[in-house]
Amino acid sequence: AKIVEIGMQRGTLGISSLVRLLIFFRSHSYDVVNAWMYHSCIVSVFAKLLCKGDNTIIWHIRQCIYNLSYENKRTRLIIQLLTKVQRIPTAITFNSSLSRKQHQAIGFTNLNTAVIYNGKDVPALGSLVCPAALKAIKKTYPKHRLIGTVGRYDKMKDYSNFLAGAEILIKEIPNLKFVMVGKGLVCENKELLHEIKARNLSEAVILMGRQSFIDAWIYSFDVFVSSSK
């Protein structure tokens, strides 16, 4: 596979970036265009219109959507636009039957949809690179069990649920550490820190923020938890 960088800045789509993107699509042809999540899906519409030849467009929507208010204004607008152009992709995949049902409730149809559940190939543990920060945790707490979660700080991740479970478990099993890895899961996050303190989990929770080598983190946890809604 070939990776091509077109110089777009994360989170922005200026006129110059849009022009580069359109020129890129116009000068290339593809058999299949895979679009991952809403922003990529809307960009794939341009690919369908501009790429040479007849290409297959597949939208991959990999989350539930309990309430549109959980998304920011830009994402809500994009989701609404996608419902208007949903006949363009050849297929739309969801990561659960619930996700498909919830998206149908906000305007998506059942046309050409499929459910493909989340999965992970399990590599040989010996081949994983163990980050220094992970080594430090294991060295500092050699007799503790690590219960971990990975993901950005977001309402959809429902970290209140994760911390509520931690509050129950720590009373029964003291030698536990709850490791939280992901963007925004840092001590500078006052909202998160307040909840941790309110649940008397300051000594039990380890906030690691964004990390590399996520596979190594996940496979090093004694228990990996997904608290997402």
Disulfide bonds with the S-S distance in Angstrom:
none
